[in-house]
Each structure stands twice: as structure tokens, then as C-alpha cells.
Amino acid sequence: MLDSYSLSTIFLMCADSGSFAAAGRRLNLSRSAVGKAIAKLEDDLGVRLFHRTTRHQGLTEDGHIYLEHARRAQNELEAVREVFASGRRSPTGILRAALPAALGRHFIGPLLLQLPGLHPEMHVALSLSDQPIDLLESGFDLAVRIGASLDSDGILRRKIGTQAMSLYAGPSYLERFGTPSNPADLDHHHMVVYSRGRTLHWQTPHTKGKAGPEGTARLQVDDLDLLADTAVQGLGIVSLPQWLAAPHVATGALQRLSVLAPRSFDIAVLWPQSDIVPLRTRVAIDHLAAHLPAAMALAAQPENTVTTQRL
């Protein structure tokens, strides 16, 4: 007879796998055994957790509610087992992390992927997106986000770095439209806006607080790498992280505009507040705090070197 923890584990595997058959393969159980376990859990709870058809299986509304609580309970139990099994010396289990797309792709993801090599019993599952998430309901151990206010009830926060943003344009654009010499000039230039999740754009002193983006927004893209490409192609002025612009500035494909001072945004790790924080989470946060600033500074060096020489 399966206990409630085992039934919940099977339920979580079914929710993650998308089917009873796939969950059975991962658990080394038959599809029939998985189906009976889910039926037993539904009988115990008095609710239906899955919609079932011959071609589709999906969570019911009650299933989504149970998923949230079961995931949280599983994480707490894993944390307790980890404390006693490892003596707080070696992290175990799967670290689930939500990362911003560009920063995650270039820096944070590669840093977190180092952890299984350093801690053999630790695994990493990464999700890259700039869309807002509910960290308390999503099942992630931690999230990394950039800028503005990141405080929230039930969420802890630690700053792990700073991202400096500046304005850039390609030489071909500046040849056609000229180089802005003061903030007011930006209203007459073409801009390309970053528009995934929270739109990032510049504000001039005389337009701060007004509705809508400044300048003439000809294009909107939802990927920072693509945003850099649009500027290289001469399509407009963009606001980019200095580390991302650095290789293009070094080759002369982009020029940093001094019309506005760089703007800095905090990079922070967020994680759910809990009496027991899994060791894997604490190890990941410490690893990022120790290595991210230096990695970003090194990436930005080519631009800073070129800018200094030009001045």
C-alpha cells in the first residue's frame, strides 16, 4: 500500500511528465500502476486531479491547487532529508532556477551548469524567460531578476551584481541621422524598444513621467541579442547592457552615445522564504555572488578599453 508521500510523488511525476505512461517509465512502474495510484489519491482527497481522455491528460482546477501544495511540501521534505543525509556538507537534488533570457544565456546559466561538476549529487534545471513569475507557486528554488523593486512578501532577495545600460547606435545610422548631442535630440531619433516582460527604454529629463516610450519607436523586439543586431544594422538607437555591446563596440560595429549617462540596475537572486532553505539553493546563490560580477566585468572590458582610447 502506497503512503501519501509516495502517492504525491507519483502525482508530481505525472504532472511534470505530461502522461501516466511517461511517468511510469521514469518511476519504473506500469501505466496501470500509475493510474491506480492517481485514482487512490483522488479517492483520498475526494476530488478529481486529472482530466482524462484517450488522447489527452491535463490537470483539473483542483489538480493545479494540489500541485502547488504538493510541490512545496516535496521541496520542504527534500530539504530536511538533505540536512540530515549530508550533514550540511554536500548539496543534493534538482536545483530549479528561473533566469532572465540574455543574462541567463551568457552568464548565469553557464555558471549554474558548473555546479553538478562541483557537487556530483546535485542536478540543475534552468528556465530562461523575462516574463514575470510567481516564485511561490512556480516550483522554482530561485529566480534571478534585474532592476526596479524586487521585494515581495514571502520572498527573500540578495543582490549579486549590477548591470549597466547605455545607448548605442551603428555608424551607418549615425551617418544618416546624425549623432544626438543633448537629451532633447533623442525625441527626433528612431529607437528600437526591448519589449519582453517589462519594457526597457530610456527617459530624457523633459519626458520623464510621460506616457509611452521616448523617441520614435519604429521596432520592438523581445530578445536583447536581436536588439543589438538591429543597432548593428543601422535601424535605430538602442539601450543595451554594456557587456552585451562590448564586442560590437570593439569591432566598430556600434558606438556608445554619451548623450545620456549609463543607467545601472541591480541583479538579484530571489528565493521563497522558508525555515529550511535547501543547501543546493544556498550553494547556487553563493556561487553566483562569487563569480558573476567578475565574469560581467571581464565581458565589458573590450568596450571600456575602446571607449577610453577614443576619449
Secondary structure, DSSP 8 states (H G I E B T S, - for coil): ---HHHHHHHHHHHHHHSSHHHHHHHHT--HHHHHHHHHHHHHHHTS--EEE-SS-EEE-HHHHHHHHHHHHHHHHHHHHHHHHHHTTSS--EEEEEEE-HHHIIIIIHHHHTTHHHHSTTEEEEEEE--S---HHHH--SEEEEESS---BTTEEEEEEEEEEEEEEE-HHHHHHH----SGGGGGGSEEEEE-SSS-B----TTTTT-SS-SSEEEEEES-HHHHHHHHHTTS-BEEEEHHHHHHHHHHTS-EEE-SS--EEEEEEEEEE--SS--HHHHHHHHHHHHHHHHHHHHHHHHHHHHHHHH-
